[in-house]
Amino acid sequence: MKIEIEGASDAAVAFALLQMIAKGEDKEEGASREWVLSTFRQCMAAVRDDMFTLEIDEDEEGDEDEEEGAEEADLAAPVGQKTA
C-alpha cells in the first residue's frame, strides 16, 4: 500500500493514517460519517501522541451533534492546545 502525505501538518498525517485504516477495514467506500469522524479523531490523537486522553465510548449514542461540534473544535486547535 502506498499512501502519499501531502503537507506536513498533523491533519495531513492523520488523514493518511485514516486512509490506511479504511483500506485495512474495507471501508474505503460507504463508511458512515460517524465512523469517519470518530476514526479521524483517533488518528489525530495518535499523531499528536495524546492517546492517553482519548475517551472512546462506543456504547454511547445521543448528543452526537454536540459532541461533533466539540470534536471539530478540538481538531481545529493547534497542536498541544485544547479548546474549552
N, C-alpha and C positions, 0 to 999 in steps of 0.2 A: 504494500500500500504506500502510495506516495502522496503526501499532503504538503503543499507549499504554504508557508506562512507569509502573508503579505502584511508588512508592518512589524513594528517592534513593541506594540502595546500588549498589556495583559489580555485585553479583549481579543486581539488577533490570535494569540497563542491559545486562549481558551476556546475560540471558535474552531481552530484546527483540532484540538482535543475533542470537541463536540462532534466534529465530522468523523473522527476515528471511532468514537463510541457508537455513533449512529450506524456506521458501516458494520461494526462488530455485532451489533444487536439487530441488524436488518431493519433499521428504521430510517433509512435514507429518504424514503418517500412515505408519506402517510403518517408520520409521527404527530401526535397531538400537540397542540400549543402548550399544554401543561407540561408534557414530557420535555419538550424543547427548552422551555424556560427553566424548569427545575434542573435539568441536566446541565444547561449552560451555567446556572448559578453554582452548581457543584464544580464545574470546570474552572470557573473564576476563582473559587475558594482554593482549589488545588494549585492553580498558577500563582496565586498570591500567598500560598503556604499558610493559610489560616483555616485549614480543615477542622482543627480542634474547636473552632467557634461555630461551625456549621451545624445547624439542627435540622435533622431530616425526620419529618413526621409524615409518613406515607399514609397513615390511617386517618389523618385529619382532613376533613373537607369542610367547605364553607368559608366565608370571609376571604375567598380567593382574590376578589378584586382588591381588597385592602392589602393583602399580602403581596400581590403582584406589584402594586404601586410602591410598596416599601422595598421589594427586591429590585425593581428597576432603579430606584433612587440609590440603593447600595451599589449596584453595578456601575452607576454613573460617577460614584465618588472616586477621587484619586486614590491611588494605591496607598494603603495604610490608614485611610480615613473612612469612617463610617458616618452615615447620616443619622440624625436623631430620630 
